[in-house]
Amino acid sequence: MTQPIGAYATVLWLDGNGEPEDGTEYSDVYFSFGDLVEDADTDSFGVADDRIFYYADGEHDMERLKNSTWDFKVIDYELEYAK
């Protein structure tokens, strides 16, 4: 089976107490499952670094971020596969 290279997610910004900052959800933010390639300013899958919101460690990390109380939390996501 093909492995996902990242995910498009909806996130909610959190304040210093882990509460929703203003209630605004931001959709279509990209989470890379690759590594940063600094010389190329891309991830290891070729996605430009300036398009990446966060470098995650796979789908299990996306699930963990649904329960985050630090900076932001993931509301939902859709896995992205290489084209």
ABEGO torsion letter per residue (X at the ends): XBBBAEBBBBBBBBBAAGBBAAGBBBBGBBBBABBBBAAAGBBAAGBBAAABABBBBEAAAAAAAAABABGBBBABBBBBBBX
